[in-house]
Amino acid sequence: MGLVARLKAYWQMTKSLQTALLLLTGIAGYFSAHPGMYGPLYEIFMLVATLYLSIAGSTVLNMWYDRDIDARMNRTCWRPLPSGRVSPREALVVGLVMVVAGVVWALSVAPLYGSVILAGAFFDVVVYTIWLKRRTPWSILWGGISGAMPVLAGRVLGVGEIDLIGVLLALAVLFWIPTHIVTFAMRYDEDYRAAGVPTIPQAYGFRFAYFTIAVSAVLASLAMVSAAWLIGVRTGALQALLVLSVGLLLLALSSAFHPSERLNFALFKYASLYMLGGMLLIAWGA
């Protein structure tokens, strides 16, 4: 395999869109403490570099461990590991090097900041992927903790401590993740059954899954808006965030009371846009 093809395979193993969204939450967390989206350039560079290395590296390690699951799912069998474009040993080495580099660098920048990033990688790879993903549908909550660490890390780097705003921003991501993951699990229910991965729709039925999505959407919106209000986000940005939150709530409630595959997919797409838009508004409006 040529250099370009190999680099493309590595890029695919990082799940670039997911990594970019989590990276954006970290940047938003940082700028929530720096009005006007201003901060020392060297600090912003280290934030982006350390977060990217740790997030992308953790994702590569997830791909390495879950290669047998991916091979049994139509949605994922084309990925670099199950398709044989990258060897398991190579993926393991690349993932470990990226995570270790990101965490060690982050610890050298600020011990508390680095500790939050380390916690995110640990919860993602060890607790969620290796320990719980194949055992319980509630593994998504522990995976949610790892997903919440980038925004908390960004806030910690900005203010030098874990404060209430940082916790609320982390909770917004934590509560948002079931909205994102459970809608995805319902859309690809047959794939998850074929791979033997337990999900909430499988364990408790689609009706309970829709209820879970609605509750998580309410909690995510409350946490996001509360954090924005405490930050002092400017009026226009706060109003836009409220509109986005109402849209999420309406879609979640409509999906719960009038479930359909089309509405479920619309909610999945909107949930990602909500997190993207919400974090951009917090970063810009702080």
Summary of the structure (lengths in Angstrom):
residues: 286
radius of gyration: 18.6
end to end distance: 46.7
largest distance: 52.9
contacts: 1045
relative contact order: 0.12
helix: 81%
strand: 0%
